[in-house]
Amino acid sequence: MQPTFVLVHSPSVGPSTWRPVAGHLEAAGHRVRVPSLLHIGAGAPPFWPRVADAVRDDLREVPADSPVVLVVHSNAGLFLPAVRSGLDHPVTASVLVDAALPARTGATPVAPPELLDFLRPLAVDGRLPRWTDWWDEADVAPMFPDPAVRRTVVEEQPTLPLSYYEQHIPVPDGWDDHPCSYLLFGPPYEEQAAEARARGWRVAHLPGEHLHQLVDPVGTVRHLLELSGTA
């Protein structure tokens, strides 16, 4: 049975970051789900159970015996163990795309100390600006293929609470009981790609900026199919 691709966006942005890839996968005959994590920052921490619940709830329309491929981008990589462990569906592969890696065991901090030091002065009443507002224009503009796509992504972004970045996410034993792989776009994720390789995962490189799936969805799809074994 052909698996359903589950494209999980970073909670710092929104599902539109996966829409072009989803469209090309569907055009090639693949089933696709793009769960929305836009509301997980509401309420009090911890937030990681809401990520796992959002993905599981989105898959209720998919038969429980239907296999899935989990594809996680950026910060969503940290939630992959919790997402995987919360699913009833068989997972045939996971692909981390320019993503942060979960810890091998124990719990994963969402943000390292140096990032928290950067974020704390940005918070107003405990809530942070949109992710693209953290960076200079010279860093943000190259990530988007055109102004229209940029406007859609920027307007969709949540303003997450600082406490989201202060949480630790558990890493259940045995979550990686299936083939895992890594797709690198570029800096600053080379270290994560090297760690993925050290874990014995397949690693591929599609040079680009952090939201390169928006710029080259065709190339991204090609690598997703190859890394997940569905090509």
Backbone bond lengths (Angstrom), bond angles and torsions (degrees), N, CA, C in turn:
res aa  C-N    CA-C-N  psi(-1)  N-CA   C-N-CA  omega(-1)  CA-C   N-CA-C  phi
1 M - - - 1.467 - - 1.528 109.33 -
2 Q 1.328 116.25 131.62 1.452 120.40 -179.38 1.524 110.60 -68.62
3 P 1.342 117.75 132.50 1.467 119.50 -177.36 1.526 112.65 -74.57
4 T 1.314 114.27 157.58 1.457 122.05 171.44 1.520 109.02 -90.62
5 F 1.318 116.83 129.88 1.456 120.85 175.59 1.527 109.30 -81.81
6 V 1.325 116.07 125.91 1.459 122.18 178.73 1.525 107.28 -110.86
7 L 1.324 116.59 105.72 1.460 122.80 -174.58 1.527 108.77 -95.86
8 V 1.334 116.37 109.71 1.460 121.58 -174.41 1.532 109.24 -104.66
9 H 1.312 116.34 118.55 1.459 121.00 -179.08 1.518 110.98 -82.70
10 S 1.312 116.07 160.04 1.456 120.39 172.48 1.520 109.37 -63.85
11 P 1.342 118.64 138.60 1.460 119.82 175.04 1.527 113.20 -61.95
12 S 1.334 117.97 -14.85 1.460 120.69 179.01 1.524 112.53 -76.74
13 V 1.332 116.92 -18.48 1.465 120.32 178.39 1.530 107.89 -122.44
14 G 1.340 117.99 -136.92 1.451 119.74 -177.05 1.516 112.27 -150.56
15 P 1.329 117.98 176.72 1.465 121.41 -175.66 1.518 114.56 -65.89
16 S 1.335 118.30 -18.73 1.470 118.81 178.83 1.522 112.09 -63.03
17 T 1.329 118.01 -19.55 1.466 120.24 177.71 1.526 111.71 -66.99
18 W 1.337 117.21 -16.42 1.474 120.86 178.30 1.528 112.55 -107.96
19 R 1.323 119.57 -4.75 1.466 120.30 -172.86 1.530 113.64 -60.09
20 P 1.340 119.98 -46.29 1.466 117.43 179.85 1.525 112.93 -61.28
21 V 1.330 117.49 -40.36 1.462 120.53 177.97 1.521 110.05 -64.18
22 A 1.335 116.50 -43.29 1.463 120.01 178.64 1.527 110.98 -58.54
23 G 1.336 116.34 -42.05 1.455 119.89 179.63 1.506 113.13 -62.30
24 H 1.330 116.96 -42.03 1.465 120.05 179.88 1.529 111.51 -70.80
25 L 1.319 117.62 -36.12 1.469 119.59 175.54 1.524 110.91 -63.45
26 E 1.330 116.46 -43.82 1.460 120.22 179.88 1.524 110.93 -65.37
27 A 1.325 116.97 -38.61 1.462 120.58 178.67 1.522 111.36 -64.01
28 A 1.334 116.48 -27.53 1.465 121.33 178.28 1.524 112.17 -87.30
29 G 1.336 116.93 3.88 1.453 120.65 174.63 1.515 115.71 95.60
30 H 1.330 117.97 11.54 1.457 121.40 -178.90 1.526 110.65 -96.35
31 R 1.317 115.61 146.25 1.462 121.11 172.73 1.525 108.53 -81.46
32 V 1.340 115.75 140.62 1.463 120.92 -173.91 1.526 109.65 -139.78
33 R 1.317 115.50 141.36 1.460 122.99 169.59 1.531 108.04 -126.11
34 V 1.333 116.38 140.89 1.467 121.59 176.69 1.528 107.54 -127.73
35 P 1.328 117.98 85.52 1.464 119.65 -179.53 1.527 111.44 -62.43
36 S 1.312 116.56 146.59 1.462 121.40 176.25 1.525 110.02 -97.95
37 L 1.336 115.41 130.72 1.461 121.99 176.58 1.521 110.98 -111.00
38 L 1.319 117.07 19.44 1.464 120.41 -170.48 1.522 113.77 -66.82
39 H 1.315 118.17 -19.81 1.462 119.54 -174.02 1.528 113.26 -109.94
40 I 1.338 117.28 10.63 1.461 117.58 -175.70 1.523 112.26 -71.86
41 G 1.352 117.80 -18.29 1.456 120.53 -178.44 1.513 114.57 -81.74
42 A 1.330 117.10 1.10 1.464 120.08 177.67 1.524 109.64 -80.41
43 G 1.321 116.08 145.86 1.454 119.92 177.48 1.520 112.39 83.41
44 A 1.309 114.69 -165.92 1.464 121.54 -174.55 1.527 110.90 -94.56
45 P 1.331 116.65 156.17 1.464 119.51 175.14 1.532 110.83 -68.91
46 P 1.361 118.75 163.23 1.460 126.48 6.28 1.528 111.93 -80.56
47 F 1.313 115.58 154.83 1.453 121.18 -176.17 1.528 112.89 -101.67
48 W 1.344 116.56 -21.61 1.471 117.97 -173.99 1.523 113.50 -60.90
49 P 1.364 120.85 -34.40 1.473 117.12 177.61 1.527 113.06 -62.27
50 R 1.344 117.07 -28.66 1.463 119.96 -179.67 1.528 111.33 -71.04
51 V 1.329 115.82 -31.02 1.468 118.83 175.91 1.522 109.48 -65.85
52 A 1.341 116.75 -50.07 1.460 120.54 179.28 1.522 111.05 -59.92
53 D 1.333 116.94 -41.61 1.464 120.62 -179.94 1.523 111.49 -65.19
54 A 1.343 117.13 -39.68 1.461 120.25 -178.37 1.519 111.33 -63.10
55 V 1.334 116.39 -41.33 1.468 119.43 179.19 1.530 109.92 -69.36
56 R 1.315 117.65 -45.34 1.469 120.64 179.77 1.529 110.50 -61.24
57 D 1.330 117.34 -43.80 1.461 120.09 -178.74 1.525 111.55 -64.90
58 D 1.330 116.54 -36.46 1.462 120.02 179.86 1.526 111.23 -65.77
59 L 1.326 116.68 -26.91 1.464 120.74 -177.39 1.523 113.20 -89.71
60 R 1.313 117.70 5.69 1.462 119.86 179.15 1.522 112.06 -62.55
61 E 1.342 116.52 -24.58 1.457 119.83 178.61 1.525 112.12 -80.83
62 V 1.333 117.16 -8.12 1.463 121.99 -179.78 1.526 107.98 -99.39
63 P 1.336 119.30 128.01 1.468 120.98 -179.85 1.532 111.80 -52.48
64 A 1.328 116.22 140.65 1.464 120.90 -173.16 1.518 113.17 -61.92
65 D 1.333 117.81 -24.40 1.464 119.74 -179.65 1.522 112.38 -91.98
66 S 1.337 116.68 3.59 1.463 121.01 179.80 1.523 110.11 -84.15
67 P 1.337 118.60 126.65 1.472 120.20 -178.47 1.522 112.23 -70.59
68 V 1.330 115.01 155.55 1.460 120.76 178.45 1.518 110.00 -132.70
69 V 1.324 115.02 153.21 1.458 123.96 169.18 1.522 107.07 -111.22
70 L 1.318 117.54 121.50 1.456 122.09 179.07 1.530 109.01 -90.78
71 V 1.329 116.28 126.39 1.461 122.45 178.24 1.520 107.18 -123.59
72 V 1.319 116.99 118.60 1.468 120.76 -175.03 1.520 109.88 -123.20
73 H 1.317 116.03 137.75 1.459 121.29 -177.86 1.517 110.95 -113.59
74 S 1.320 116.46 139.10 1.453 123.83 169.82 1.523 111.36 57.66
75 N 1.325 116.36 -126.53 1.459 122.86 -176.74 1.525 113.13 -61.51
76 A 1.321 117.11 -21.93 1.465 120.26 179.31 1.521 111.82 -65.58
77 G 1.342 117.69 -20.33 1.452 119.50 177.92 1.520 112.84 -59.19
78 L 1.334 116.83 -31.08 1.458 120.95 -179.37 1.522 111.92 -66.65
79 F 1.329 116.92 -25.74 1.456 121.86 -176.42 1.528 112.49 -92.26
80 L 1.333 117.35 -4.32 1.462 120.00 -174.36 1.529 113.15 -56.14
81 P 1.345 120.67 -45.06 1.470 118.48 178.82 1.530 113.08 -59.50
82 A 1.330 117.23 -41.81 1.459 120.45 179.75 1.523 111.14 -67.55
83 V 1.325 116.49 -39.74 1.466 120.56 178.03 1.522 110.33 -64.14
84 R 1.328 115.96 -49.01 1.470 120.29 -179.17 1.521 110.80 -58.92
85 S 1.316 116.84 -45.06 1.460 120.71 -175.72 1.520 112.63 -70.79
86 G 1.331 117.27 -19.45 1.455 120.92 -179.47 1.510 114.66 -90.67
87 L 1.346 116.90 -0.82 1.466 120.09 -176.65 1.517 112.17 -97.49
88 D 1.330 115.32 145.01 1.459 121.42 170.64 1.522 111.16 -89.67
89 H 1.318 116.93 -20.82 1.460 121.02 -178.19 1.531 111.16 -70.58
90 P 1.320 117.97 144.32 1.468 119.65 172.44 1.524 110.62 -67.87
91 V 1.324 116.39 132.49 1.466 121.97 180.00 1.524 107.90 -103.74
92 T 1.318 115.98 116.52 1.469 119.96 -177.49 1.520 112.58 -88.40
93 A 1.341 117.39 -22.84 1.460 121.04 179.86 1.520 109.26 -165.56
94 S 1.331 115.06 153.98 1.465 121.73 170.24 1.518 107.98 -128.94
95 V 1.327 115.58 137.16 1.465 121.44 177.88 1.524 108.01 -125.24
96 L 1.316 116.64 121.45 1.456 122.25 176.32 1.520 107.56 -96.44
97 V 1.322 117.14 124.66 1.461 122.64 -173.72 1.521 109.61 -111.27
98 D 1.343 115.97 111.83 1.462 121.42 -178.79 1.526 109.43 43.14
99 A 1.326 114.50 51.63 1.459 120.86 -166.12 1.523 112.27 -117.56
100 A 1.327 114.80 154.12 1.457 121.45 167.75 1.526 108.52 -72.04
101 L 1.329 116.38 144.71 1.456 120.57 -177.93 1.524 111.43 -97.31
102 P 1.329 116.77 140.91 1.462 118.75 171.98 1.518 110.09 -69.21
103 A 1.317 116.05 156.91 1.457 120.16 175.40 1.527 109.57 -61.47
104 R 1.322 115.64 157.05 1.472 118.79 178.52 1.523 110.53 -68.04
105 T 1.321 116.88 -37.71 1.463 121.82 178.06 1.528 109.08 -146.43
106 G 1.321 115.77 167.17 1.465 120.07 174.08 1.507 112.42 83.83
107 A 1.320 116.73 -120.01 1.463 122.25 -179.33 1.521 109.58 -138.87
108 T 1.317 115.51 151.55 1.460 122.04 -177.07 1.523 110.01 -109.69
109 P 1.337 119.09 122.67 1.470 119.26 171.76 1.525 109.63 -71.56
110 V 1.325 116.88 136.45 1.461 119.56 178.78 1.527 111.10 -65.81
111 A 1.316 116.60 -37.74 1.464 120.37 -179.66 1.527 109.49 -130.78
112 P 1.338 117.46 133.68 1.462 119.75 173.92 1.522 110.31 -70.18
113 P 1.336 118.24 164.66 1.470 120.77 -176.07 1.521 114.22 -54.57
114 E 1.343 116.92 -38.70 1.458 118.88 -177.42 1.529 111.90 -67.37
115 L 1.329 117.51 -33.92 1.459 119.70 176.73 1.529 110.42 -70.93
116 L 1.322 117.51 -40.14 1.462 119.86 177.13 1.526 111.31 -61.85
117 D 1.327 116.89 -37.23 1.466 119.98 176.98 1.521 111.11 -62.82
118 F 1.329 116.29 -34.27 1.461 121.42 177.73 1.527 111.18 -72.66
119 L 1.332 117.12 -37.86 1.461 121.27 -172.79 1.519 113.86 -80.10
120 R 1.305 117.69 -35.27 1.470 119.65 -172.56 1.526 113.15 -56.46
121 P 1.337 119.90 -42.25 1.477 118.51 178.35 1.532 113.36 -68.22
122 L 1.330 117.60 -17.73 1.469 120.72 -179.47 1.524 112.47 -81.26
123 A 1.327 117.09 -20.05 1.459 120.77 -173.62 1.525 111.43 -74.34
124 V 1.326 115.51 138.02 1.466 123.08 174.77 1.526 107.23 -121.74
125 D 1.336 115.23 118.19 1.465 120.26 -175.82 1.528 111.41 54.62
126 G 1.320 115.11 37.31 1.456 120.72 176.09 1.509 115.89 81.05
127 R 1.339 117.58 4.92 1.466 120.44 -177.11 1.523 109.86 -123.94
128 L 1.341 114.62 140.34 1.460 121.21 -174.09 1.529 111.64 -94.14
129 P 1.329 116.88 157.50 1.471 119.79 171.29 1.535 109.97 -65.56
130 R 1.318 115.31 169.93 1.460 119.97 174.16 1.528 109.63 -60.41
131 W 1.325 115.68 150.37 1.464 121.47 -173.99 1.530 112.68 -54.90
132 T 1.327 118.50 -43.94 1.463 119.91 -178.38 1.523 112.49 -68.33
133 D 1.335 117.28 -16.38 1.461 120.39 177.43 1.526 112.64 -82.36
134 W 1.325 117.06 -5.43 1.464 119.55 177.24 1.527 112.19 -75.98
135 W 1.345 116.47 -23.71 1.454 120.84 -166.08 1.524 111.82 -114.04
136 D 1.327 115.34 164.62 1.464 121.33 176.63 1.527 110.20 -72.26
137 E 1.314 115.35 155.62 1.462 121.37 178.80 1.525 111.52 -56.84
138 A 1.316 117.18 -37.34 1.467 120.56 -179.88 1.517 112.24 -62.90
139 D 1.332 116.77 -26.18 1.466 120.78 177.85 1.525 111.81 -86.16
140 V 1.324 116.91 -32.72 1.460 120.97 -173.42 1.528 112.07 -82.06
141 A 1.313 117.80 -46.86 1.468 121.42 -171.57 1.528 113.90 -55.39
142 P 1.349 120.04 -43.01 1.471 118.92 -176.91 1.524 114.67 -66.46
143 M 1.319 118.57 -12.03 1.461 120.35 -177.95 1.522 113.24 -76.93
144 F 1.348 117.90 -13.20 1.451 120.94 -172.48 1.525 111.27 -115.77
145 P 1.342 117.01 143.65 1.462 119.64 -178.71 1.520 113.88 -76.20
146 D 1.351 117.09 -25.12 1.465 119.93 -179.25 1.526 108.60 -163.99
147 P 1.337 117.29 166.11 1.478 120.15 -177.61 1.521 113.99 -61.58
148 A 1.322 118.14 -34.10 1.460 120.54 -177.80 1.530 111.01 -65.18
149 V 1.324 116.20 -45.16 1.467 119.98 178.33 1.526 109.93 -64.34
150 R 1.313 115.72 -42.07 1.463 118.65 178.41 1.527 110.94 -59.70
151 R 1.297 117.13 -44.73 1.468 120.72 -178.44 1.529 110.54 -61.13
152 T 1.322 117.43 -42.45 1.461 121.07 179.53 1.520 111.36 -61.91
153 V 1.328 116.01 -47.10 1.468 120.36 -178.08 1.524 110.89 -66.97
154 V 1.318 116.85 -43.99 1.464 120.50 -177.15 1.524 111.13 -64.82
155 E 1.332 116.86 -44.75 1.466 119.92 -177.21 1.524 112.33 -68.71
156 E 1.317 116.92 -23.91 1.464 121.51 -178.08 1.526 112.83 -82.17
157 Q 1.312 117.71 -20.58 1.455 121.22 -172.82 1.532 112.49 -60.75
158 P 1.341 116.60 139.89 1.456 119.47 173.94 1.524 111.13 -81.80
159 T 1.300 116.34 163.47 1.468 122.07 168.69 1.525 106.10 -104.47
160 L 1.313 116.08 96.61 1.456 121.39 -173.22 1.527 111.45 -77.91
161 P 1.326 117.41 151.32 1.466 119.48 174.27 1.525 110.47 -72.67
162 L 1.310 116.13 149.95 1.461 120.43 175.80 1.527 110.85 -55.97
163 S 1.335 116.82 -33.90 1.462 120.69 -178.24 1.521 112.36 -62.63
164 Y 1.344 117.68 -22.50 1.462 119.70 174.04 1.528 110.10 -59.07
165 Y 1.318 116.56 -43.01 1.471 120.96 -177.31 1.520 112.35 -80.28
166 E 1.315 117.66 -10.30 1.460 121.34 179.15 1.529 112.58 -93.24
167 Q 1.327 117.33 -3.26 1.465 120.03 -175.97 1.527 111.90 -82.08
168 H 1.325 115.34 160.59 1.459 123.54 172.75 1.529 107.76 -116.63
169 I 1.326 115.70 137.20 1.463 121.50 -175.40 1.527 108.87 -108.40
170 P 1.314 118.41 126.33 1.461 119.84 -179.94 1.524 111.79 -66.16
171 V 1.324 115.40 150.71 1.461 122.45 177.27 1.533 107.80 -116.67
172 P 1.325 118.24 94.50 1.463 120.45 -178.47 1.526 111.45 -63.70
173 D 1.321 115.96 141.43 1.467 120.54 176.50 1.528 109.43 -61.87
174 G 1.329 114.80 140.80 1.457 120.23 174.36 1.504 115.65 80.42
175 W 1.344 117.97 8.03 1.467 118.93 -177.88 1.523 111.26 -64.55
176 D 1.351 117.22 -30.38 1.470 122.03 -176.77 1.527 110.67 -94.90
177 D 1.331 115.86 48.71 1.461 121.78 -179.28 1.521 112.22 -87.05
178 H 1.306 116.74 25.44 1.460 123.29 -176.70 1.524 107.12 -150.87
179 P 1.335 118.94 166.30 1.464 120.22 -179.17 1.526 112.34 -63.34
180 C 1.327 116.02 127.18 1.464 122.66 175.62 1.524 108.69 -116.00
181 S 1.320 116.41 148.30 1.461 120.85 -179.95 1.524 109.33 -147.90
182 Y 1.333 115.20 172.49 1.468 120.81 -174.01 1.523 109.25 -137.69
183 L 1.341 115.39 132.07 1.467 122.19 173.72 1.522 108.30 -112.36
184 L 1.307 115.73 113.88 1.467 122.45 -179.68 1.522 110.13 -93.69
185 F 1.329 116.01 132.71 1.459 120.87 168.25 1.526 110.60 -92.37
186 G 1.324 117.50 -51.83 1.460 118.06 -179.25 1.514 112.19 174.41
187 P 1.344 116.49 -164.79 1.464 121.09 -179.93 1.528 109.88 -56.07
188 P 1.339 117.32 143.20 1.465 127.88 6.76 1.531 113.32 -101.41
189 Y 1.335 118.07 34.06 1.463 120.33 -172.54 1.529 113.74 -102.11
190 E 1.336 117.94 13.98 1.461 119.26 178.19 1.520 112.32 -63.07
191 E 1.350 116.76 -36.10 1.462 119.00 179.61 1.522 111.34 -66.01
192 Q 1.326 116.95 -38.68 1.454 119.90 177.83 1.530 110.69 -65.18
193 A 1.348 115.96 -39.46 1.464 119.29 177.40 1.526 110.78 -64.14
194 A 1.322 116.84 -39.92 1.463 120.08 178.23 1.527 111.06 -64.96
195 E 1.328 116.69 -39.17 1.469 120.19 177.39 1.525 110.41 -66.47
196 A 1.330 117.33 -39.05 1.459 120.07 176.74 1.522 110.71 -60.73
197 R 1.324 116.52 -42.07 1.464 120.83 177.90 1.530 110.30 -63.65
198 A 1.337 116.45 -38.67 1.470 120.43 178.70 1.525 111.67 -65.42
199 R 1.324 117.14 -26.17 1.463 120.97 177.38 1.521 112.07 -81.68
200 G 1.329 116.24 -1.06 1.451 120.49 179.85 1.509 114.57 87.75
201 W 1.344 117.17 13.11 1.448 121.30 179.96 1.528 110.43 -84.97
202 R 1.306 116.52 152.59 1.460 120.97 171.49 1.525 108.73 -70.72
203 V 1.328 116.51 141.99 1.462 122.07 -179.61 1.526 108.68 -131.53
204 A 1.316 116.54 133.13 1.464 122.84 174.95 1.521 108.71 -126.44
205 H 1.337 115.57 158.95 1.465 121.19 -177.33 1.523 109.43 -128.29
206 L 1.327 115.66 121.80 1.465 122.59 172.88 1.522 106.23 -120.97
207 P 1.333 118.90 97.21 1.465 120.99 -170.65 1.527 112.98 -59.40
208 G 1.317 114.75 131.85 1.455 120.35 178.40 1.510 111.59 173.36
209 E 1.326 115.57 -176.86 1.459 121.47 177.47 1.535 109.80 -81.59
210 H 1.329 115.96 179.57 1.457 120.41 -170.30 1.529 113.60 -65.55
211 L 1.322 118.52 -27.20 1.464 121.70 176.69 1.523 110.87 -105.83
212 H 1.317 116.10 40.10 1.464 120.78 -173.64 1.523 112.26 -65.75
213 Q 1.325 117.91 -19.03 1.469 119.31 176.43 1.521 111.00 -63.39
214 L 1.335 117.82 -21.97 1.458 121.63 174.86 1.522 111.88 -78.36
215 V 1.318 115.56 -32.87 1.467 121.34 -176.21 1.524 110.99 -82.74
216 D 1.324 116.75 -40.25 1.468 121.60 -176.98 1.529 109.78 -131.64
217 P 1.321 117.63 69.72 1.467 118.67 179.37 1.520 113.24 -64.61
218 V 1.321 117.28 -31.73 1.475 120.11 -179.96 1.527 110.37 -65.40
219 G 1.333 116.27 -46.83 1.462 119.51 177.82 1.513 112.08 -64.45
220 T 1.330 115.90 -37.96 1.462 119.97 178.19 1.518 110.63 -63.31
221 V 1.315 117.36 -44.91 1.465 121.17 178.36 1.519 110.55 -60.76
222 R 1.306 117.37 -43.17 1.465 120.08 179.93 1.525 110.94 -56.86
223 H 1.316 116.54 -45.13 1.463 120.03 179.90 1.531 111.37 -69.91
224 L 1.316 118.43 -38.84 1.459 120.63 178.14 1.521 111.22 -59.87
225 L 1.316 116.12 -42.55 1.478 119.63 179.35 1.515 111.14 -65.58
226 E 1.327 115.70 -41.59 1.471 118.57 -179.02 1.527 111.01 -68.64
227 L 1.333 117.19 -45.88 1.460 120.12 -176.62 1.524 112.62 -68.69
228 S 1.314 116.89 -31.04 1.472 120.49 -179.29 1.516 113.07 -86.70
229 G 1.327 116.79 -4.75 1.467 120.42 179.75 1.499 113.78 75.10
230 T 1.325 116.97 22.18 1.471 120.56 -179.36 1.520 112.39 -109.19
231 A 1.341 117.87 5.35 1.468 120.72 -178.65 1.521 110.59 -66.76
